[in-house]
Amino acid sequence: MAALKFEDQKLPALDDYARLAEQFIPGRQAIFVIVESAFLELLPQTPSRILVAGAGGGEEILRLGFNNPNWSFVGVDTYEPMVELARKRLGETPVGARSQVHATTIDKLDDKDFDAATCILTAHFVPDDGAKLAFFKAIHTRLKPGAPLAIVDGVGVAGEDRTELLRRIWKRHSIRNGVAAEVAESNAENFKKVAVVSEQREEALLAEAGFSRVTPFFRGLAIKGWLAFA
Ligand SMILES: C[S@@+](CC[C@H](N)C(=O)[O-])C[C@H]1O[C@@H](n2cnc3c(N)ncnc32)[C@H](O)[C@@H]1O
C-alpha cells in the first residue's frame, strides 16, 4: 500500500492548520522551545542560516525566528497551499524579511552550507523505500560539517502493542485538547497509513545518510525528536 501523503489527509481549512496542529501534536509548544534552546546552545551568536525541510505553514520559522534576529531561514515544502500559507503568515511578521519558502523538493534546492536544519513532522510522510534515505542525504549534503539537524517524527511499528497503546492515548489526548472525536478518529486512521518507521530504523537511516551523535531530545507519546550532526 502506498504511504499516505500529507495532502491526502482530510485537512482543516488551512488558516486553522496552526491551531489544530497545536491540539493534535503532543508537546507541540515544547518541541519548538526545545529546538530553539538547542540551536541557541549550538549556534554561534553570529548570523546563522537554517534550512527548514517541510516548512509548511511556516510554524517553526515563525517560532524560531521571532526572538532570534541573527537567524535566517530557507524553507522547502512540496505542497503549494502550505507554502502559500507559510509565506502569508511570515509576511505578516518581521521574520518574513529573513525567510524564503520554496515549493520544491529538497534535492532541487541549490542553496547549501547551512548552519542548522529542522525537519519537524515531515520525514514520516516520506516512504521508506529509498526515498526517506535520499531525503535525509539531501538534508545532510546541504549542511556544513558538524551542523545540527533537529528532527521530529511519528515513530513505531503499526500493530505492536506499545505503538498501538501510545496511539490510542494520543487519540484521547487530542480529544482532551478540544479536537472533535470523529476528527481524532480519522486522524488516528490516517496515521496508520503514514510512512512512520521504528525509532531504531529512523536512527539507522540518519546514520546511513551521514549523521552522527544521533541524540534523542524529545518524546511525546508516539512522536520522537532527535538532534543529529552532519
Ligand atoms: C505536518 S506538516 C509539518 C509542517 C511544519 N514542519 C510544522 O511542524 O508545522 C508536514 C509538511 O511536510 C510537507 N512534506 C511532505 N513531504 C515532503 C517532502 N518530501 N519534502 C518537503 N516537504 C514535504 C507537507 O507538504 C507538509 O507541509
The ligand as an SDF file (V2000), in Angstrom:
LIG
                    3D

 27 29  0  0  0  0  0  0  0  0999 V2000
    2.6900   18.0170    9.2950 C   0  0  0  0  0  0  0  0  0  0  0  0
    3.3150   19.2460    8.2100 S   0  0  0  0  0  0  0  0  0  0  0  0
    4.5480   19.9760    9.2560 C   0  0  0  0  0  0  0  0  0  0  0  0
    4.9370   21.3570    8.8310 C   0  0  0  0  0  0  0  0  0  0  0  0
    5.8630   22.1010    9.7820 C   0  0  0  0  0  0  0  0  0  0  0  0
    7.1770   21.4730    9.8500 N   0  0  0  0  0  0  0  0  0  0  0  0
    5.2450   22.1920   11.1560 C   0  0  0  0  0  0  0  0  0  0  0  0
    5.6770   21.4640   12.0560 O   0  0  0  0  0  0  0  0  0  0  0  0
    4.3000   22.9790   11.3100 O   0  0  0  0  0  0  0  0  0  0  0  0
    4.2700   18.2970    7.0660 C   0  0  0  0  0  0  0  0  0  0  0  0
    4.7080   19.0970    5.8540 C   0  0  0  0  0  0  0  0  0  0  0  0
    5.6740   18.3120    5.1330 O   0  0  0  0  0  0  0  0  0  0  0  0
    5.4730   18.5540    3.7530 C   0  0  0  0  0  0  0  0  0  0  0  0
    6.1330   17.4790    3.0110 N   0  0  0  0  0  0  0  0  0  0  0  0
    5.7590   16.2010    2.8810 C   0  0  0  0  0  0  0  0  0  0  0  0
    6.6710   15.5080    2.1580 N   0  0  0  0  0  0  0  0  0  0  0  0
    7.6590   16.3880    1.8450 C   0  0  0  0  0  0  0  0  0  0  0  0
    8.8960   16.2940    1.1260 C   0  0  0  0  0  0  0  0  0  0  0  0
    9.2900   15.1460    0.5730 N   0  0  0  0  0  0  0  0  0  0  0  0
    9.6640   17.3950    1.0110 N   0  0  0  0  0  0  0  0  0  0  0  0
    9.2730   18.5740    1.5730 C   0  0  0  0  0  0  0  0  0  0  0  0
    8.1170   18.7300    2.2550 N   0  0  0  0  0  0  0  0  0  0  0  0
    7.3230   17.6490    2.3850 C   0  0  0  0  0  0  0  0  0  0  0  0
    3.9610   18.6190    3.6100 C   0  0  0  0  0  0  0  0  0  0  0  0
    3.5660   19.2530    2.4180 O   0  0  0  0  0  0  0  0  0  0  0  0
    3.5870   19.3960    4.8750 C   0  0  0  0  0  0  0  0  0  0  0  0
    3.5180   20.7830    4.6390 O   0  0  0  0  0  0  0  0  0  0  0  0
  1  2  1  0
  2  3  1  0
  2 10  1  0
  3  4  1  0
  4  5  1  0
  5  6  1  0
  5  7  1  0
  7  8  2  0
  7  9  1  0
 10 11  1  0
 11 12  1  0
 11 26  1  0
 12 13  1  0
 13 14  1  0
 13 24  1  0
 14 15  1  0
 14 23  1  0
 15 16  2  0
 16 17  1  0
 17 18  1  0
 17 23  2  0
 18 19  1  0
 18 20  2  0
 20 21  1  0
 21 22  2  0
 22 23  1  0
 24 25  1  0
 24 26  1  0
 26 27  1  0
M  CHG  2   2   1   9  -1
M  END
$$$$
